[in-house]
């Protein structure tokens, strides 16, 4: 547990719309989304997906960003837009906790 973290603290509410920058290629991202959300409808060549969440859902859109360079290593990057539709705040939060755990990769 990080220093200063409260074990009983509630997770921060997930807003209905937000963006993230990820270190992954589009192919890696699509594979992760498909594994974590098998009922996701991916539109590979257009960089988008729809994931049913309860009575609503989550719209994902992504686009390539310039790679990040660490010496001779180049890492692909994406900007991903998350848009929940008709999903209550508590369900958004629990969904994103599961989604983040499922798409987390090893490292550091």
HELIX and SHEET records of a PDB file:
HELIX    1   1 UNK A   26  UNK A   36  1                                  11    
HELIX    2   2 UNK A   44  UNK A   46  5                                   3    
HELIX    3   3 UNK A   89  UNK A  103  1                                  15    
SHEET    1   A 5 UNK A  17  UNK A  22  0                                        
SHEET    2   A 5 UNK A  73  UNK A  85 -1                                        
SHEET    3   A 5 UNK A  56  UNK A  70 -1                                        
SHEET    4   A 5 UNK A  48  UNK A  53 -1                                        
SHEET    5   A 5 UNK A  41  UNK A  43 -1                                        
END                                                                             
